[in-house]
Amino acid sequence: MERATTADDDRPLRIALLSYRSKPHCGGQGVYVRNLSRELVALGHDVEVVSGPPYPDLDPGVRLTQLPSLDLYRDPDPFRTPNWREFRSPIDVLEYALMGTAAFPEPLTFSLRAWRELRRRDTRPDVVHDNQTLGYGMQLLQRDGFPVVATLHHPITVDRQHDLAAARGIRKRFSTWRWYSFLRMQRRVARAMPAVLTVSSSSRDDIVRDFEVAPDRLTVVPVGVDTELFRPPTVPRVPGRIVATASADVPLKGLVPLLEAVAKLRTERDVELVVVGKAKEGGTAERALERLGLADAVRFVTGISDEAIVTLFGSAQVAVVPSLYEGFSLPAVEAMACATPLVATTAGALPEVVGPHGVTALHVPPGDPEALAAAIGAVLDDPELAGRLGAAGRARVEEQFTWRAVAAQTVAWYRAYLQGDRPC
């Protein structure tokens, strides 16, 4: 079997970028995989994305290897019972068995499929870059001599904390705890990784605290945005339109405080909230909509193209990131790239990403509907403030958050690791 190079020169690298799910239009994993892979190819490297379903949208020049699973959480039939003919291997049996115990099996089972796929090949990649899977299959790849590194956007321990706090009743709390049982595996695998990339100083601190990864194994490279695609609008914005993005209808995303803020704003003015995401049937957002009587003022959109998202951001008078925690926040950067005035909470990495209060965005405490309503109202009522925030936000993105810069820093990280240097 051909072994990987030591990457001790500037030769192009063979990169396997692994992602256990890469949903194209909703969620940071698909955005990260698509944009990073495109820019790595543009820098002259050979990139293969290895993904489980839902599969990513990729740009020309990037190869995709699909690793089919039972796809137990697919729309419109999540937690489905597969036909017996769908079972093709012991990994499929393991996947279904774990789901049957209320666990989330995808990180483990994808990592095992990736190990099985890569080890059977005659030619190995120069580097295997795992995107937040952190399953035991990554340790098996290391055991077999593969150079494996990982991106950890943030430790999902934070998500678990907020979901457990929102769970009501013993059964709900147990099922929530069981769902996050994969975290014990991720902690162990992360601690065994020789090099881990993360996206903010806030996430780095959280990984050190919650996953006990040695600080000298961690490197911060923020994610980026396509500034050619995400641009300021050329048509007038829609009066009173507010836009937010929620990759999942979970307490962590802060949708309920935002809905309560919108309800307050509606007593004073005409406003419309458009959420890029999906409200879970019977979930916290749907219940809040009914409680607040906002059905005619809030619209959820999902599965839309990048171009449609740009148009939506460009049509808004204000964008809001109401999250109770963020390890980075791509939606914040995308809105700023469209020169859309931004209101964001001070949770997690958001202040680090969006910049100083009153200069590039307005900051509010997480989970505070009154503060959200006041900040949104200030932007809606002050065109000069809105224009200043929008222009400064665009300038910040152009200076700090481009995908080409992300790719270049990531390649430097690969080479440092392959040469035996400590991450910086």
Backbone hydrogen bonds, N-H to C=O, Kabsch-Sander energy under -0.5 kcal/mol:
donor,donor_aa,acceptor,acceptor_aa,energy
2,E,122,D,-2.4
15,I,13,L,-0.7
15,I,46,D,-3.2
16,A,127,V,-2.4
17,L,15,I,-0.6
17,L,48,E,-2.9
18,L,16,A,-0.7
18,L,129,H,-2.8
19,S,50,V,-2.4
22,S,52,G,-0.5
22,S,54,P,-2.5
31,V,27,G,-1.1
32,Y,28,G,-2.8
33,V,29,Q,-2.6
34,R,30,G,-2.2
35,N,31,V,-2.2
36,L,32,Y,-2.4
37,S,33,V,-2.0
38,R,34,R,-1.9
39,E,35,N,-2.1
40,L,36,L,-2.3
41,V,37,S,-2.0
42,A,38,R,-2.1
43,L,39,E,-1.3
44,G,41,V,-2.1
45,H,40,L,-2.1
46,D,13,L,-2.3
47,V,45,H,-0.6
48,E,15,I,-2.6
49,V,63,R,-3.3
50,V,17,L,-2.6
50,V,48,E,-0.6
51,S,49,V,-0.6
51,S,65,T,-2.2
52,G,19,S,-1.4
58,L,56,P,-0.6
62,V,59,D,-1.8
63,R,47,V,-2.0
63,R,61,G,-0.5
65,T,49,V,-3.1
66,Q,64,L,-0.6
67,L,51,S,-2.7
74,R,71,D,-1.2
77,D,74,R,-1.2
79,F,72,L,-2.0
80,R,72,L,-1.2
80,R,77,D,-0.7
86,E,83,N,-2.3
87,F,84,W,-1.2
88,R,86,E,-0.6
92,D,89,S,-0.6
93,V,89,S,-1.4
94,L,90,P,-2.4
95,E,91,I,-2.5
96,Y,92,D,-2.2
97,A,93,V,-2.5
98,L,94,L,-2.5
99,M,95,E,-1.9
100,G,96,Y,-2.1
101,T,97,A,-0.6
101,T,98,L,-1.0
102,A,99,M,-2.0
103,A,98,L,-2.1
104,F,179,W,-0.7
109,T,105,P,-2.6
110,F,106,E,-2.7
111,S,107,P,-1.6
112,L,108,L,-1.9
113,R,109,T,-2.1
114,A,110,F,-2.8
115,W,111,S,-2.2
116,R,112,L,-2.3
117,E,113,R,-2.4
118,L,114,A,-2.7
119,R,115,W,-2.2
120,R,116,R,-0.7
121,R,118,L,-1.2
124,R,2,E,-1.2
126,D,14,R,-1.8
127,V,14,R,-1.6
128,V,147,P,-3.0
129,H,16,A,-3.2
129,H,127,V,-0.6
130,D,128,V,-0.7
130,D,149,V,-3.0
131,N,18,L,-2.7
132,Q,130,D,-1.0
132,Q,151,T,-1.9
138,M,135,G,-2.0
139,Q,135,G,-0.6
140,L,136,Y,-1.7
141,L,137,G,-2.0
142,Q,138,M,-2.0
143,R,139,Q,-2.5
144,D,140,L,-1.7
145,G,142,Q,-1.8
146,F,141,L,-2.6
148,V,146,F,-1.0
149,V,128,V,-2.7
150,A,195,A,-1.5
151,T,130,D,-3.1
152,L,150,A,-0.5
152,L,197,L,-2.9
153,H,151,T,-0.5
158,V,155,P,-1.8
160,R,156,I,-2.3
161,Q,157,T,-2.2
162,H,158,V,-1.9
163,D,159,D,-2.6
164,L,160,R,-2.8
165,A,161,Q,-1.7
166,A,162,H,-1.4
167,A,163,D,-1.1
173,R,169,G,-2.2
174,F,170,I,-2.6
175,S,171,R,-2.6
176,T,172,K,-2.1
177,W,173,R,-2.6
178,R,174,F,-2.8
179,W,175,S,-2.1
180,Y,176,T,-1.6
181,S,178,R,-1.8
182,F,179,W,-0.6
183,L,180,Y,-2.0
184,R,181,S,-1.1
185,M,181,S,-0.5
186,Q,182,F,-2.3
187,R,183,L,-2.6
188,R,184,R,-1.9
189,V,185,M,-2.7
190,A,186,Q,-2.7
191,R,187,R,-2.1
192,A,188,R,-1.0
192,A,189,V,-0.5
193,M,189,V,-0.8
193,M,190,A,-1.0
196,V,217,R,-3.0
197,L,150,A,-3.3
198,T,219,T,-2.8
204,R,200,S,-2.1
205,D,201,S,-2.2
206,D,202,S,-2.0
207,I,203,S,-2.7
208,V,204,R,-2.2
209,R,205,D,-2.1
210,D,206,D,-3.2
211,F,207,I,-1.9
212,E,207,I,-0.6
212,E,208,V,-0.5
213,V,207,I,-1.0
217,R,214,A,-2.3
218,L,215,P,-1.7
219,T,196,V,-2.2
221,V,198,T,-2.8
221,V,219,T,-0.6
225,V,401,F,-1.4
227,T,225,V,-1.2
230,F,226,D,-3.2
231,R,229,L,-1.2
238,V,315,S,-3.2
241,R,238,V,-1.9
242,I,272,E,-3.2
243,V,318,V,-1.9
244,A,274,V,-2.1
245,T,320,V,-0.5
246,A,276,V,-2.4
250,V,248,A,-1.9
253,K,250,V,-1.7
254,G,251,P,-2.0
258,L,254,G,-1.5
259,L,255,L,-2.9
260,E,256,V,-2.5
261,A,257,P,-1.9
262,V,258,L,-2.5
263,A,259,L,-2.3
264,K,260,E,-1.7
265,L,261,A,-2.5
266,R,262,V,-2.2
267,T,263,A,-0.6
267,T,264,K,-1.2
268,E,265,L,-1.9
269,R,265,L,-1.8
271,V,269,R,-0.6
272,E,240,G,-2.6
273,L,297,A,-2.8
274,V,242,I,-2.8
275,V,273,L,-0.5
275,V,299,R,-3.0
276,V,244,A,-2.9
276,V,274,V,-0.5
277,G,275,V,-1.2
277,G,301,V,-2.4
280,K,278,K,-0.6
283,G,280,K,-2.9
287,R,283,G,-2.3
288,A,284,T,-2.0
289,L,285,A,-2.4
290,E,286,E,-1.9
291,R,287,R,-2.4
292,L,288,A,-2.6
293,G,289,L,-1.0
294,L,289,L,-2.0
297,A,294,L,-2.1
298,V,294,L,-1.2
299,R,273,L,-2.5
301,V,275,V,-2.6
309,I,305,S,-2.0
310,V,306,D,-2.4
311,T,307,E,-2.2
312,L,308,A,-2.3
313,F,309,I,-2.9
314,G,310,V,-2.7
315,S,311,T,-1.1
315,S,312,L,-0.7
316,A,312,L,-0.7
316,A,313,F,-1.1
317,Q,241,R,-2.1
318,V,241,R,-1.3
319,A,341,P,-3.0
320,V,243,V,-2.5
321,V,343,V,-2.5
324,L,252,L,-3.2
325,Y,252,L,-0.9
333,V,329,S,-1.3
334,E,330,L,-2.8
335,A,331,P,-2.4
336,M,332,A,-2.2
337,A,333,V,-2.3
338,C,334,E,-1.1
339,A,336,M,-2.0
340,T,335,A,-2.2
343,V,319,A,-2.5
344,A,362,L,-2.6
345,T,321,V,-1.9
346,T,364,V,-1.4
349,A,326,E,-3.1
350,L,347,A,-2.0
353,V,349,A,-2.0
354,V,350,L,-3.1
355,G,351,P,-1.4
358,G,361,A,-2.9
359,V,356,P,-1.7
359,V,361,A,-0.5
360,T,356,P,-1.8
361,A,356,P,-1.0
362,L,342,L,-2.3
364,V,344,A,-1.7
367,G,322,P,-0.5
368,D,365,P,-0.9
372,L,368,D,-2.2
373,A,369,P,-2.8
374,A,370,E,-2.2
375,A,371,A,-2.4
376,I,372,L,-2.7
377,G,373,A,-2.5
378,A,374,A,-2.1
379,V,375,A,-1.8
380,L,376,I,-2.5
381,D,377,G,-2.1
382,D,378,A,-0.8
382,D,379,V,-0.6
386,A,382,D,-2.5
387,G,383,P,-2.6
388,R,384,E,-2.1
389,L,385,L,-2.8
390,G,386,A,-2.4
391,A,387,G,-2.2
392,A,388,R,-2.3
393,G,389,L,-2.4
394,R,390,G,-2.1
395,A,391,A,-2.1
396,R,392,A,-2.1
397,V,393,G,-2.0
398,E,394,R,-2.3
399,E,395,A,-1.6
400,Q,396,R,-2.2
401,F,397,V,-2.5
403,W,225,V,-0.8
406,V,402,T,-1.8
407,A,403,W,-2.7
408,A,404,R,-2.3
409,Q,405,A,-2.3
410,T,406,V,-2.2
411,V,407,A,-2.5
412,A,408,A,-1.9
413,W,409,Q,-1.8
414,Y,410,T,-2.5
415,R,411,V,-2.6
416,A,412,A,-2.2
417,Y,413,W,-2.3
418,L,414,Y,-2.8
419,Q,415,R,-1.8
420,G,417,Y,-1.4
421,D,416,A,-2.8
